[in-house]
Amino acid sequence: MNISIPNPIAYDRMLSLEGKCAVVTGGSRGIGEAIVMRMVEAGASVVMTGRGAEALKRVEEKITAMGGKAIGIQADSSSVEDSKKVIDAAVENFGRIDILVNNAAVFPASTAMEMTEEVWDKTFDTDTKGAFFLAKYAAEAMITAGHGGRIINILSTAAFQVASPLVAYGAAKAGLWYITQAMAQELAEHSILVNAVTPGATMTSERLSAMSKGTMVEDVLGSKVPESMKKLQSDLAENGIVKMLSRITPLGRPGYPDDIANAVLFLASDSASYINGVNITVDGGQTLQNSKFHGV
């Protein structure tokens, strides 16, 4: 077997996605929208999903105005049928799919003792089952095309740290991390790289708006806030989430959508061409549990 070292990719092409097609779920707002914009700026055509037609149209128009190509599709991320529809739309409209970003998720709050079957099933159907089948269908299209690809799953720090009020969400995202590693191993022979990005607490425009209205907990976690979250609700009202996150984050600030989008762009690009089955935590050091500094 003869081995030769290939020439490095030109520096100005390392983050280019020219000629590629990316599918981003939950792409009409927050972190998903930031990811979509980074994909478009890098040259990719984008298929984005979301629940609201108006929000999708707004992002479409913004992308068209900057000379990019994107289509929005209303889709239920928990529906296997919708997952197939989204991948088929990408191939039909752009001839291929190179990148999938599984970003859409639900995270209803509930402790183990307050859990209902409805909450559990809703969370796993969207965050685990839906993401898995979308990745499966995307991989099938990538294998058929024969040019490799990237699958990037958005996880959560709740998958790696016990967060009892988010027990279903943490368990669902932990399951998606296992799926990420298993698919990375299985799909490597097809040059399909499967990785994950784990955001910490991230301030989106929606969350900032909810803070100003005093509805942060309800807007993020749902209107039926369980007993276990009422103390958190009062703490946030008294101290403010930005102040709280700045205190517990070594970098001294909360995360923002573009912090996550930049990590996703890296994994989607040629800069990450030999990275497979890894998780990049983007949280400013929030998960560095150093008791020495907790009282400071």
C-alpha positions in Angstrom: 0.0 0.0 0.0 1.5 3.3 -1.1 0.8 6.3 1.1 1.4 9.9 0.0 0.6 13.0 1.9 -2.0 15.2 0.1 -1.4 18.8 -0.5 -3.1 21.0 2.2 -6.4 22.7 1.2 -5.9 26.4 0.4 -6.4 28.5 3.4 -9.2 30.6 1.8 -11.2 27.5 1.0 -11.1 25.8 4.5 -14.5 27.1 5.6 -16.1 27.2 2.1 -19.3 25.3 1.5 -19.6 26.4 -2.1 -21.7 24.0 -4.2 -23.0 22.1 -1.2 -26.5 21.7 0.2 -27.3 21.8 3.9 -30.4 20.8 5.8 -31.0 22.6 9.1 -33.9 21.7 11.3 -35.5 24.4 13.5 -33.8 26.9 11.2 -36.3 29.8 11.4 -35.2 31.3 14.8 -32.6 31.3 17.5 -29.6 29.0 17.2 -31.0 27.3 14.1 -31.3 30.6 12.2 -27.7 31.5 13.2 -26.6 28.2 11.8 -28.6 28.7 8.6 -27.0 32.1 8.1 -23.5 30.8 8.6 -24.1 28.0 6.0 -25.4 30.5 3.5 -22.5 32.9 4.1 -20.1 30.0 3.5 -21.8 29.3 0.1 -24.2 26.5 0.8 -27.8 26.2 -0.4 -30.0 25.5 2.6 -33.2 23.6 3.3 -34.5 24.7 6.7 -37.4 23.4 8.6 -39.7 25.0 11.2 -43.2 25.0 12.5 -44.2 28.6 11.5 -44.7 29.6 7.9 -44.1 33.3 8.6 -40.9 32.7 10.4 -39.6 30.5 7.6 -40.6 33.1 5.0 -38.8 35.9 7.0 -35.5 34.0 6.9 -36.0 33.0 3.3 -36.4 36.7 2.3 -33.3 37.7 4.3 -31.2 35.0 2.6 -32.5 36.0 -0.9 -31.7 39.6 -0.2 -28.1 38.7 0.5 -27.9 36.6 -2.7 -28.2 33.1 -1.1 -30.4 30.2 -1.8 -32.7 28.7 0.7 -36.1 27.1 1.0 -38.2 26.7 4.1 -40.4 23.7 4.8 -43.0 23.4 7.5 -42.2 20.1 9.2 -42.8 18.2 12.4 -39.5 17.1 13.7 -41.1 14.1 15.5 -42.7 12.8 12.3 -40.7 10.1 10.4 -42.8 10.8 7.3 -41.9 14.5 7.5 -38.2 13.6 7.8 -38.3 11.7 4.6 -40.1 14.6 2.9 -37.4 17.1 4.0 -34.6 15.0 2.6 -36.5 14.4 -0.7 -37.0 18.1 -1.0 -33.3 18.9 -0.6 -32.4 16.4 -3.3 -35.2 17.6 -5.6 -34.4 21.3 -5.3 -30.6 21.2 -5.1 -29.7 17.8 -6.5 -27.9 16.6 -3.4 -27.5 16.8 0.4 -24.0 17.2 1.9 -24.8 18.4 5.4 -27.5 17.7 8.0 -27.7 19.7 11.2 -30.2 18.2 13.7 -31.0 21.3 15.7 -34.8 21.2 16.3 -35.7 20.1 19.8 -38.3 20.4 22.6 -37.5 20.5 26.3 -40.6 20.5 28.5 -39.7 20.8 32.1 -40.5 17.9 34.5 -38.8 16.0 37.3 -39.0 12.2 37.3 -41.8 12.2 39.8 -43.8 14.8 37.8 -43.2 13.0 34.5 -46.2 12.0 32.3 -46.1 9.6 29.4 -47.2 12.4 27.1 -44.2 14.6 28.1 -41.8 11.7 27.8 -43.0 10.6 24.4 -43.2 14.1 23.0 -39.6 14.7 24.0 -38.1 11.4 22.7 -40.2 11.5 19.5 -38.7 14.9 18.6 -35.2 14.9 20.1 -34.2 11.3 19.6 -36.4 9.4 17.2 -37.0 12.3 14.8 -33.3 13.3 14.7 -32.3 9.6 14.2 -34.5 9.0 11.2 -33.7 12.3 9.6 -30.0 11.4 9.9 -30.8 7.9 8.5 -32.5 9.3 5.4 -29.8 11.9 4.9 -27.2 9.2 5.1 -29.0 7.1 2.5 -29.0 10.1 0.1 -25.4 10.8 0.8 -24.4 7.1 0.2 -26.4 7.0 -3.1 -24.6 10.2 -4.3 -21.3 8.8 -3.3 -19.6 12.0 -2.3 -19.6 11.6 1.5 -21.2 14.2 3.9 -21.6 15.6 7.4 -24.2 15.0 10.0 -24.1 17.3 13.0 -26.4 16.7 16.0 -27.1 19.5 18.5 -27.0 18.1 22.0 -27.3 19.8 25.4 -25.3 20.0 28.6 -28.3 18.3 30.2 -27.2 15.1 28.5 -23.9 15.1 30.5 -24.9 16.7 33.8 -27.9 15.8 35.9 -30.6 18.3 35.5 -33.6 16.8 37.3 -36.3 19.2 36.0 -35.2 18.3 32.5 -35.0 14.5 33.0 -36.7 13.6 29.7 -34.7 16.2 27.7 -31.4 15.1 29.2 -32.2 11.4 28.6 -33.3 12.1 25.0 -30.1 14.1 24.2 -27.9 11.4 25.9 -29.6 9.0 23.5 -28.8 11.2 20.6 -25.1 11.3 21.7 -25.0 7.5 21.6 -26.6 7.6 18.1 -24.0 10.1 17.0 -21.2 7.8 18.0 -22.8 4.7 16.5 -23.5 6.3 13.2 -20.0 7.9 13.1 -18.6 4.4 13.3 -21.0 2.8 10.8 -20.9 5.6 8.2 -17.2 6.3 8.2 -16.6 3.8 5.3 -18.8 6.1 3.2 -16.8 9.2 4.2 -19.8 10.5 6.1 -18.6 12.2 9.3 -21.0 12.3 12.3 -20.3 14.7 15.1 -22.1 16.7 17.8 -22.1 20.2 19.2 -23.3 20.8 22.8 -24.4 24.4 23.6 -24.5 25.6 27.1 -27.1 28.1 28.2 -27.5 30.3 25.2 -29.3 33.7 25.0 -31.4 34.0 21.8 -33.4 37.1 20.9 -36.6 35.2 21.9 -35.2 34.6 25.4 -34.1 38.2 25.8 -37.6 39.3 24.8 -39.1 36.9 27.4 -36.7 38.3 30.0 -37.9 41.9 29.3 -41.5 40.7 29.7 -40.8 38.6 32.8 -41.9 35.4 31.2 -38.6 33.7 30.8 -39.4 30.4 32.4 -42.8 30.0 30.8 -41.6 31.0 27.3 -38.6 28.6 27.4 -40.1 25.7 29.3 -43.8 26.0 28.6 -46.9 27.4 30.3 -47.3 24.5 32.7 -44.3 25.2 34.9 -44.1 22.4 37.5 -43.7 22.9 41.2 -40.0 22.1 40.9 -39.4 25.1 38.6 -41.2 27.8 40.7 -38.1 28.5 42.8 -36.0 28.9 39.6 -38.7 31.3 38.2 -38.4 33.5 41.3 -34.6 33.4 41.3 -34.6 34.5 37.6 -37.0 37.3 38.4 -34.9 38.5 41.2 -31.4 38.1 39.8 -31.8 37.9 36.0 -30.5 35.1 33.9 -27.8 37.1 32.2 -26.4 38.1 35.6 -26.6 34.5 36.8 -24.9 33.0 33.7 -22.2 35.6 33.8 -21.5 34.7 37.4 -21.2 30.9 36.7 -19.5 31.1 33.4 -15.6 31.4 33.4 -15.7 33.6 30.3 -18.0 36.0 32.2 -20.9 36.1 29.7 -23.7 33.9 28.4 -23.5 32.2 25.0 -25.1 33.6 21.9 -26.4 31.8 18.8 -23.4 32.6 16.6 -21.1 30.9 19.1 -22.9 27.7 18.3 -23.2 28.4 14.6 -19.4 28.9 14.3 -18.7 25.5 15.8 -21.2 23.9 13.4 -19.6 25.6 10.4 -16.2 24.3 11.5 -17.5 20.7 11.6 -19.3 21.1 8.3 -16.2 22.4 6.5 -13.0 20.9 5.2 -11.3 22.2 8.4 -12.8 19.1 10.2 -12.2 16.5 7.5 -10.6 14.1 9.9 -12.9 14.6 12.9 -15.5 11.9 13.5 -17.6 10.8 16.4 -16.7 13.8 18.7 -18.7 16.3 20.7 -17.7 19.9 20.8 -19.0 21.7 24.0 -19.6 25.4 23.4 -20.5 26.8 26.8 -17.8 29.2 27.8 -16.7 26.8 30.5 -20.1 26.5 32.2 -19.7 22.8 32.7 -16.3 23.2 34.4 -17.5 22.3 37.9 -14.8 23.7 40.2 -16.1 23.9 43.7 -13.2 26.1 44.7 -14.8 29.0 42.8 -18.4 28.4 43.5 -18.6 30.7 46.5 -16.7 33.5 44.9 
